Amino acid sequence: MFDSLSDRLSGVFDRLRGRGALSEEDVRAAMREVRIALLEADVALPVVRRFVDAATEQAIGQQVLRSVTPGQQVVKIVHDALVDMLGGGTVDLDLAATPPVVIMMVGLQGSGKTTSTAKIAKLLKEKSGKKVLMASLDVNRPAAQEQLAVLGGQVGVATLPIIAGQQPVEIATRALHAAKLQAVDVLMLDTAGRLHVDQALMDEMKAVSAISSPRETLLVVDSLTGQDAVNVAQNFAAQVPLTGVVLTRMDGDARGGAALSMRAVTGQPIKFAGTGEKLDAIETFDPERVAGRILGMGDIVSIVEKAAAAVNADEADRLAQRMAKGEFDMNDLRTQLRQMQRMGGLGALAGLMPGMKKAKAAMANSGMDDRVLLHMDAIIGSMTPKERNKPELLNAKRKIRVAKGSGTQVQDVNKIIKMHQEMARAMKQIRKMGGLKGLAAMFGKGGMGGAMPGLDQQMGPGGLGGLGGGLGGGAKLPGLGSMPSNLGDLLKRK
C-alpha cells in the first residue's frame, strides 16, 4: 500500500533531513517534488494543489527555517497535511439508532461490494457483539445472492432467504420485516452494481434508500482503478447521500492516489480499507497511521494488533513460564516461528516498522521471502518428538535424515540447531536476571534487532532494531526479542 509514493517521498525527505539549514528555495524545491510524487500516485490535481499550497505556506515560515532541525519540521508539516487530506481521524460506523440499524452498500459491479459486506458483518459480529442480518438486493448479476449466502455461512452471519423474482425494493422491505422479527441489531443491504454509473442504477439506490432509511450508506470503490475510482465517487456523491467510503484492494495499490483523493472528492470519510481476499482482511481506516506508513514512520500499533490477533494467550503464558525457568526446546522455537507467520511474516512486519522501507526493498531485491519460515518449520517438523524435546540428540546421522526429510541441507539443520542453542542460552540468562522481569528487560534493550545483527546488516539502515521491544512489551510475544543473528544467514541462503 502506497509503496511507490512512500519511496518517492522518502527520497525527498532524506535529502532535507541531511541538511543543517534550509532556505526557502530548498523547501519550495522539495515541495515541487512532493507535488510530482502525488500526481504520479494518481492523486486528483485539485487535491494536490490544495495540499502542496497549504504545506508550503507552513513550511516556509521563519519558525521552521530557523529551527534546529528544519528537515524534521518540514516532514512533520507534510505528515499533518496528509492526515488532514485523509480525513483527520478515525470515523467509526454510526450505529446509534433504534435497531435494526441499516447499512446500505453501494458501488459499481466488481468493486468488492459483496465481499466487503461480509467482512464488515464479521467485524460487527466479532468485535462489537452485534447480531447481523445480510440481504442481497442484486438481482442482475448471476448468482450474486447465492454468493452472499455462501459468504454468510463462512463468517457465521445470517442471510435473508432468496425468493426468485423479487425486485430490490421488495427484498429490502422483506429484509426490514425479518430483521425486526429476529431482533437483529444491524441489517446490511448489498445493493446491485453496474459496469458503469447510469441513471437506472441511481434511481434504484434512491428507491431502496427511501424504503430502508439507512443510517450508513457506504460507497465501495476499487482502489486499483485509481482516477476512475475518484470519478465514480463523484458521481455517487452527487446523487446518493453517502456517509462513508470503503476502499478495496488496498494491498495491491502501490500508488494510493484513490485513497488520498477520496475524502476531498466525496466530503465523506474513508471508514474501511480492504487489505486482501480473506474475510478478515479488512481494517478500520486510520489517517494518522496511514500517513505514518506513507512517510516511512511505521505503524507499531498495527504490529501490536496483529500480534494480539495471532498469539494464543494460553500458549504465550505457557511459553513465558518455560522461558522464565530457563527451558526452551525445538517445539518452543517452532511456536515462535509460527507466531511470526501468523502475523504476516518478515515482509509484512518490516513494512510496518519505522525506517524499514529500505529493509523491505532489500529483502525483495535479494530474493528473500517468508518461505524461509516455512523451510525452518519443515526442518523442525522432520525431527522426531524426542529430538525436538532434546536437540542434543541430533548427531551427524540424524541431521542427514532431517535434512533429507525437509528437503534442505545439513548446513540449514545446523543453523536451526545453533539458533536454538543461542535462544536457550538467552533463556538461562533471563532466569539469572530474575525470570519474567529479566524477559521484560531483554525486550527493552533493542529486542529482535539488537539480537539479530546479521539480519540488520543485510537489510540496511534502520534494520529490525526495536521490533522485539515493541512486540514484547505490548503484544506478549515472549522470546521474539532474542532471535539470534544466524536467522539472517539462513535468510540469505534462501
C-alpha positions as CSV (number, residue, x, y, z in Angstrom):
1,M,0.0,0.0,0.0
2,F,1.4,3.4,-1.1
3,D,4.8,1.8,-1.9
4,S,5.7,4.0,-4.8
5,L,4.6,7.2,-3.2
6,S,6.3,6.3,0.0
7,D,9.6,5.6,-1.8
8,R,9.5,8.9,-3.7
9,L,8.7,11.0,-0.6
10,S,11.3,9.1,1.5
11,G,13.9,10.2,-1.1
12,V,12.8,13.8,-0.9
13,F,12.8,14.0,2.9
14,D,16.1,12.1,3.3
15,R,17.8,14.9,1.5
16,L,16.1,17.5,3.7
17,R,17.0,15.7,6.9
18,G,20.6,15.7,5.8
19,R,20.8,19.5,5.7
20,G,21.8,21.5,8.8
21,A,19.9,24.6,7.5
22,L,17.2,25.1,4.9
23,S,16.4,28.1,2.7
24,E,13.0,29.0,1.3
25,E,14.1,27.8,-2.1
26,D,15.2,24.4,-0.6
27,V,11.7,23.9,0.8
28,R,9.9,25.0,-2.4
29,A,12.1,22.6,-4.5
30,A,11.2,19.8,-2.1
31,M,7.5,20.7,-2.3
32,R,7.7,20.6,-6.1
33,E,9.0,17.1,-5.9
34,V,6.2,16.2,-3.5
35,R,3.7,17.6,-6.0
36,I,5.1,15.4,-8.8
37,A,5.1,12.4,-6.5
38,L,1.4,12.9,-5.6
39,L,0.4,13.3,-9.3
40,E,2.3,10.2,-10.2
41,A,0.5,8.4,-7.5
42,D,-2.8,9.3,-9.3
43,V,-4.0,11.9,-6.7
44,A,-6.6,14.2,-8.2
45,L,-5.0,17.5,-9.4
46,P,-7.2,19.9,-7.3
47,V,-6.4,17.8,-4.2
48,V,-2.7,18.0,-5.0
49,R,-2.8,21.8,-5.4
50,R,-4.6,22.4,-2.1
51,F,-2.2,20.0,-0.3
52,V,1.0,21.5,-1.7
53,D,-0.1,25.1,-1.2
54,A,-1.1,24.5,2.4
55,A,2.1,22.6,3.3
56,T,4.4,25.0,1.5
57,E,2.8,28.0,3.3
58,Q,3.6,26.5,6.7
59,A,7.0,25.1,5.8
60,I,8.5,28.4,4.6
61,G,7.7,30.1,7.9
62,Q,10.6,31.5,9.9
63,Q,9.9,29.2,12.8
64,V,10.7,26.2,10.6
65,L,13.6,27.6,8.6
66,R,15.3,28.8,11.8
67,S,14.6,25.6,13.7
68,V,17.5,23.4,14.9
69,T,16.0,20.5,12.9
70,P,14.3,22.2,9.9
71,G,14.1,19.0,7.9
72,Q,12.2,17.2,10.6
73,Q,9.9,20.1,11.0
74,V,9.0,20.0,7.3
75,V,8.4,16.3,7.5
76,K,6.0,16.9,10.4
77,I,4.2,19.6,8.4
78,V,3.7,17.2,5.5
79,H,2.6,14.4,7.8
80,D,0.0,16.7,9.4
81,A,-1.2,17.8,5.9
82,L,-1.5,14.2,4.8
83,V,-3.6,13.3,7.9
84,D,-5.8,16.3,7.2
85,M,-6.2,15.2,3.5
86,L,-7.1,11.7,4.6
87,G,-9.8,12.9,6.9
88,G,-8.2,13.9,10.2
89,G,-9.1,11.0,12.4
90,T,-10.7,7.6,12.5
91,V,-14.5,7.6,11.9
92,D,-16.4,4.6,13.2
93,L,-19.8,3.4,11.9
94,D,-22.7,5.3,13.3
95,L,-24.9,2.6,14.9
96,A,-26.6,5.0,17.4
97,A,-30.2,4.3,16.3
98,T,-33.1,2.1,17.1
99,P,-32.4,-1.4,15.8
100,P,-32.3,-2.7,13.2
101,V,-29.7,-0.2,12.1
102,V,-29.5,-0.3,8.3
103,I,-26.2,-0.1,6.4
104,M,-26.5,0.1,2.7
105,M,-23.6,-0.8,0.5
106,V,-23.4,0.8,-2.9
107,G,-20.9,0.9,-5.8
108,L,-20.1,-0.4,-9.2
109,Q,-20.1,-4.1,-10.2
110,G,-16.7,-5.7,-9.4
111,S,-15.7,-3.2,-6.8
112,G,-15.9,-5.8,-4.0
113,K,-19.3,-4.8,-2.5
114,T,-20.5,-8.3,-1.6
115,T,-17.2,-9.4,-0.1
116,S,-16.9,-6.1,1.8
117,T,-20.4,-6.6,3.1
118,A,-19.4,-10.0,4.6
119,K,-16.2,-8.6,6.0
120,I,-17.9,-5.7,7.8
121,A,-20.6,-8.1,9.1
122,K,-17.9,-10.3,10.5
123,L,-16.3,-7.3,12.2
124,L,-19.6,-6.2,13.7
125,K,-20.3,-9.7,15.0
126,E,-16.9,-10.5,16.4
127,K,-15.6,-7.1,17.7
128,S,-18.9,-5.3,18.5
129,G,-21.0,-8.3,19.5
130,K,-23.8,-7.3,17.1
131,K,-26.4,-9.6,15.7
132,V,-26.3,-9.0,12.0
133,L,-28.5,-9.9,9.0
134,M,-27.3,-9.6,5.4
135,A,-29.6,-9.3,2.4
136,S,-28.5,-9.2,-1.3
137,L,-30.6,-6.8,-3.5
138,D,-28.6,-7.7,-6.6
139,V,-31.0,-9.4,-9.0
140,N,-28.9,-8.6,-12.1
141,R,-25.6,-10.3,-11.6
142,P,-25.8,-14.1,-11.9
143,A,-25.6,-15.9,-8.5
144,A,-25.0,-12.7,-6.6
145,Q,-27.5,-13.6,-3.9
146,E,-26.1,-17.1,-3.7
147,Q,-22.6,-15.6,-3.3
148,L,-23.6,-13.6,-0.2
149,A,-25.3,-16.7,1.3
150,V,-22.1,-18.7,0.9
151,L,-20.1,-15.8,2.5
152,G,-22.6,-15.6,5.3
153,G,-22.0,-19.3,6.1
154,Q,-18.3,-18.7,6.1
155,V,-18.4,-15.8,8.6
156,G,-21.3,-17.1,10.6
157,V,-23.8,-14.3,9.8
158,A,-27.4,-15.0,8.8
159,T,-28.5,-14.0,5.3
160,L,-32.1,-13.3,4.1
161,P,-33.6,-16.4,2.3
162,I,-33.7,-16.0,-1.5
163,I,-37.1,-15.7,-3.2
164,A,-36.8,-15.8,-7.0
165,G,-38.4,-13.0,-9.0
166,Q,-38.4,-10.3,-6.2
167,Q,-37.1,-6.8,-7.1
168,P,-34.7,-4.8,-4.9
169,V,-37.3,-2.7,-3.1
170,E,-39.4,-5.8,-2.3
171,I,-36.3,-7.6,-1.0
172,A,-35.4,-4.5,1.2
173,T,-38.9,-4.4,2.6
174,R,-38.8,-8.1,3.4
175,A,-35.4,-7.8,5.0
176,L,-36.5,-5.0,7.3
177,H,-39.5,-7.0,8.4
178,A,-37.3,-10.1,9.0
179,A,-34.7,-8.0,10.9
180,K,-37.4,-6.7,13.3
181,L,-38.9,-10.1,13.9
182,Q,-35.5,-11.6,14.6
183,A,-34.4,-8.7,16.9
184,V,-31.4,-8.0,14.6
185,D,-29.0,-5.2,15.6
186,V,-27.7,-4.4,12.2
187,L,-29.2,-5.0,8.7
188,M,-26.7,-4.9,5.8
189,L,-28.1,-4.4,2.3
190,D,-25.8,-5.4,-0.5
191,T,-27.2,-3.5,-3.5
192,A,-26.8,-4.1,-7.2
193,G,-24.0,-2.7,-9.2
194,R,-23.4,-1.9,-12.9
195,L,-20.3,-1.9,-15.1
196,H,-20.6,1.9,-15.2
197,V,-22.7,4.6,-13.5
198,D,-26.1,5.1,-15.1
199,Q,-29.4,6.7,-14.1
200,A,-31.2,3.4,-13.7
201,L,-28.7,2.4,-11.0
202,M,-29.0,5.7,-9.2
203,D,-32.9,5.5,-9.2
204,E,-32.7,2.0,-7.8
205,M,-30.3,3.2,-5.0
206,K,-32.7,6.1,-4.2
207,A,-35.7,3.8,-4.0
208,V,-34.0,1.4,-1.7
209,S,-32.7,4.3,0.4
210,A,-36.2,5.7,0.7
211,I,-37.8,2.4,1.9
212,S,-35.0,1.4,4.3
213,S,-33.8,4.8,5.7
214,P,-30.1,3.6,6.1
215,R,-28.1,5.0,9.0
216,E,-24.9,4.4,6.9
217,T,-24.6,4.4,3.1
218,L,-21.1,3.2,2.3
219,L,-19.6,3.6,-1.2
220,V,-17.3,0.6,-2.1
221,V,-14.6,1.5,-4.6
222,D,-11.7,-0.4,-6.0
223,S,-8.5,1.5,-5.2
224,L,-6.7,-0.2,-8.2
225,T,-8.8,1.8,-10.6
226,G,-7.1,5.0,-9.5
227,Q,-8.6,8.1,-11.0
228,D,-11.6,6.1,-12.2
229,A,-12.4,5.4,-8.6
230,V,-12.4,9.1,-7.9
231,N,-14.8,9.7,-10.8
232,V,-17.2,7.0,-9.6
233,A,-17.1,8.5,-6.1
234,Q,-18.0,11.9,-7.6
235,N,-21.0,10.5,-9.5
236,F,-22.4,8.6,-6.5
237,A,-21.8,11.5,-4.1
238,A,-23.8,13.8,-6.4
239,Q,-26.9,11.7,-6.2
240,V,-26.8,9.4,-3.1
241,P,-26.3,10.7,0.4
242,L,-23.1,8.9,1.3
243,T,-21.8,8.6,4.9
244,G,-18.5,6.9,4.2
245,V,-16.2,5.0,1.8
246,V,-14.8,1.5,1.8
247,L,-11.6,1.1,-0.3
248,T,-10.9,-2.4,-1.5
249,R,-7.7,-4.0,-2.8
250,M,-5.5,-1.5,-0.8
251,D,-2.9,-4.2,-0.5
252,G,-2.4,-4.2,-4.3
253,D,-2.4,-0.4,-4.8
254,A,1.3,0.8,-4.7
255,R,0.3,4.3,-5.7
256,G,-2.6,5.1,-3.3
257,G,-4.0,8.0,-5.2
258,A,-7.6,6.9,-4.8
259,A,-7.3,6.9,-1.0
260,L,-5.7,10.3,-0.9
261,S,-8.3,11.9,-3.1
262,M,-11.4,10.2,-1.8
263,R,-12.1,12.4,1.3
264,A,-11.8,15.7,-0.7
265,V,-13.9,14.4,-3.6
266,T,-16.8,12.9,-1.6
267,G,-16.7,15.0,1.5
268,Q,-17.1,11.7,3.5
269,P,-14.5,9.8,5.5
270,I,-12.9,6.5,4.4
271,K,-14.1,4.1,7.1
272,F,-12.6,0.8,6.0
273,A,-9.8,-0.5,3.8
274,G,-9.8,-4.0,2.3
275,T,-6.3,-5.4,2.5
276,G,-6.7,-8.9,1.0
277,E,-9.0,-11.6,-0.2
278,K,-9.5,-13.3,3.2
279,L,-12.7,-12.4,5.1
280,D,-10.7,-11.0,8.0
281,A,-8.5,-8.8,5.6
282,I,-10.2,-5.5,6.4
283,E,-9.2,-2.8,8.8
284,T,-10.6,0.5,10.1
285,F,-9.0,3.3,8.1
286,D,-6.9,5.5,10.4
287,P,-5.4,8.6,8.7
288,E,-2.7,9.0,11.4
289,R,-1.4,5.5,10.9
290,V,-1.7,5.6,7.1
291,A,0.2,8.9,6.9
292,G,2.9,7.4,9.1
293,R,3.3,4.5,6.7
294,I,3.5,6.8,3.7
295,L,6.3,8.8,5.2
296,G,8.2,5.7,6.4
297,M,7.4,6.3,10.1
298,G,6.0,2.8,10.5
299,D,2.9,1.6,12.2
300,I,3.7,0.0,15.6
301,V,0.0,-0.1,16.6
302,S,-0.8,-2.4,13.6
303,I,2.0,-4.7,14.6
304,V,0.7,-4.9,18.2
305,E,-2.8,-5.6,16.8
306,K,-1.5,-8.3,14.5
307,A,0.3,-9.9,17.4
308,A,-2.8,-9.7,19.7
309,A,-4.8,-11.5,17.0
310,A,-2.2,-14.1,16.1
311,V,-0.9,-15.1,19.6
312,N,-2.9,-17.5,21.7
313,A,-2.8,-16.2,25.3
314,D,-2.6,-19.6,27.0
315,E,0.2,-20.6,24.6
316,A,2.1,-17.4,25.3
317,D,1.7,-17.8,29.1
318,R,3.0,-21.4,28.9
319,L,5.9,-20.3,26.8
320,A,6.7,-17.4,29.1
321,Q,6.7,-19.6,32.1
322,R,9.0,-22.1,30.5
323,M,11.4,-19.4,29.4
324,A,11.4,-17.9,32.9
325,K,12.6,-21.4,34.1
326,G,15.3,-21.4,31.5
327,E,13.5,-24.1,29.5
328,F,13.5,-23.9,25.7
329,D,13.3,-26.7,23.2
330,M,12.7,-27.1,19.4
331,N,8.9,-27.1,20.0
332,D,9.2,-23.7,21.6
333,L,11.3,-22.4,18.7
334,R,8.7,-23.7,16.3
335,T,6.0,-21.9,18.2
336,Q,7.9,-18.6,17.8
337,L,8.4,-19.1,14.1
338,R,4.7,-19.8,13.6
339,Q,3.7,-16.7,15.5
340,M,5.7,-14.7,13.0
341,Q,4.0,-16.5,10.1
342,R,0.5,-15.7,11.6
343,M,1.5,-12.1,11.9
344,G,2.1,-11.9,8.2
345,G,5.8,-12.9,8.0
346,L,9.0,-10.9,8.0
347,G,8.0,-8.8,4.9
348,A,4.7,-7.7,6.5
349,L,6.4,-6.8,9.8
350,A,9.2,-4.9,8.0
351,G,6.7,-2.8,6.1
352,L,5.1,-1.6,9.4
353,M,8.4,-0.8,11.2
354,P,9.7,2.7,11.4
355,G,12.6,3.2,8.9
356,M,12.1,-0.2,7.4
357,K,11.2,0.7,3.8
358,K,14.8,0.1,2.7
359,A,14.9,-3.2,4.6
360,K,11.7,-4.4,2.9
361,A,13.1,-3.5,-0.5
362,A,16.4,-5.2,0.3
363,M,14.5,-8.4,1.1
364,A,12.7,-8.3,-2.2
365,N,15.8,-7.5,-4.2
366,S,17.9,-10.3,-2.7
367,G,15.2,-12.8,-3.3
368,M,14.5,-13.3,0.5
369,D,10.9,-14.0,1.4
370,D,8.8,-15.6,4.0
371,R,9.3,-19.1,2.6
372,V,12.4,-19.2,4.8
373,L,10.0,-19.5,7.8
374,L,8.3,-22.5,6.1
375,H,11.7,-24.1,5.5
376,M,12.6,-23.7,9.1
377,D,9.3,-25.1,10.2
378,A,9.8,-28.1,7.9
379,I,13.2,-28.8,9.4
380,I,11.8,-28.9,12.9
381,G,8.9,-31.0,11.7
382,S,11.3,-33.6,10.2
383,M,12.7,-34.2,13.7
384,T,11.3,-36.9,16.0
385,P,9.4,-35.8,19.1
386,K,12.3,-37.0,21.2
387,E,14.7,-34.9,19.1
388,R,12.5,-31.8,19.4
389,N,12.5,-32.2,23.1
390,K,16.2,-32.9,23.3
391,P,18.1,-31.3,20.4
392,E,21.4,-32.5,21.7
393,L,20.4,-36.0,20.4
394,L,20.9,-34.7,16.8
395,N,24.2,-36.3,15.7
396,A,25.6,-36.3,12.2
397,K,23.5,-39.3,11.1
398,R,20.3,-37.8,12.4
399,K,21.0,-34.4,10.8
400,I,21.3,-36.0,7.4
401,R,17.9,-37.7,7.9
402,V,16.3,-34.4,9.0
403,A,17.8,-32.6,6.0
404,K,16.5,-35.2,3.6
405,G,13.1,-35.2,5.2
406,S,12.7,-31.5,5.0
407,G,14.2,-31.0,1.5
408,T,17.0,-28.9,2.9
409,Q,20.8,-29.2,3.5
410,V,22.7,-30.3,6.6
411,Q,24.1,-26.7,6.9
412,D,20.5,-25.5,7.3
413,V,19.8,-28.0,10.0
414,N,23.0,-26.9,11.8
415,K,21.8,-23.3,11.7
416,I,18.5,-24.2,13.2
417,I,20.3,-26.0,16.0
418,K,22.6,-23.0,16.5
419,M,19.6,-20.7,16.7
420,H,18.1,-23.0,19.3
421,Q,21.3,-23.1,21.3
422,E,21.6,-19.3,21.3
423,M,18.0,-18.8,22.4
424,A,18.3,-21.5,25.1
425,R,21.3,-19.7,26.5
426,A,19.3,-16.4,26.4
427,M,16.6,-18.1,28.4
428,K,19.1,-19.2,31.1
429,Q,20.3,-15.6,31.2
430,I,16.8,-14.4,31.7
431,R,16.4,-16.8,34.6
432,K,19.5,-15.4,36.2
433,M,18.2,-11.8,35.7
434,G,15.0,-12.6,37.6
435,G,12.7,-14.6,35.4
436,L,9.9,-12.7,33.7
437,K,11.4,-9.4,34.9
438,G,14.5,-10.3,33.1
439,L,12.5,-11.2,30.0
440,A,10.9,-7.7,30.0
441,A,14.3,-6.2,30.4
442,M,15.7,-8.1,27.4
443,F,12.8,-6.8,25.3
444,G,13.6,-3.3,26.4
445,K,17.2,-3.5,25.2
446,G,16.6,-3.4,21.5
447,G,14.5,-6.5,21.1
448,M,14.8,-8.5,17.9
449,G,17.0,-6.0,16.1
450,G,19.6,-5.9,18.9
451,A,19.9,-9.7,18.8
452,M,19.9,-10.1,15.0
453,P,22.9,-8.1,13.8
454,G,23.4,-10.3,10.7
455,L,19.9,-9.6,9.5
456,D,20.2,-5.9,10.3
457,Q,23.3,-5.6,8.1
458,Q,21.6,-7.3,5.2
459,M,18.6,-5.1,5.5
460,G,20.4,-1.8,5.6
461,P,19.7,1.4,7.6
462,G,17.0,1.1,10.2
463,G,17.3,-2.7,10.4
464,L,15.0,-4.6,12.7
465,G,16.0,-2.6,15.8
466,G,13.3,-2.4,18.4
467,L,10.9,-4.9,16.8
468,G,11.3,-7.3,19.7
469,G,10.9,-4.4,22.2
470,G,7.8,-3.1,20.5
471,L,6.2,-6.5,20.4
472,G,7.5,-7.9,23.7
473,G,6.1,-5.1,25.8
474,G,2.7,-4.6,24.1
475,A,1.9,-7.9,22.3
476,K,3.0,-10.6,24.7
477,L,5.4,-12.4,22.3
478,P,8.0,-13.9,24.7
479,G,11.3,-14.8,23.2
480,L,10.8,-12.9,20.0
481,G,13.3,-10.3,21.2
482,S,16.1,-12.9,21.5
483,M,16.3,-14.4,18.0
484,P,19.9,-14.7,17.0
485,S,22.0,-13.4,14.2
486,N,22.1,-16.7,12.2
487,L,18.5,-16.2,11.1
488,G,19.9,-13.5,8.9
489,D,22.4,-16.1,7.4
490,L,19.6,-18.5,6.8
491,L,17.5,-15.8,5.0
492,K,20.5,-15.0,2.8
493,R,20.8,-18.7,1.8
494,K,17.2,-18.9,0.7
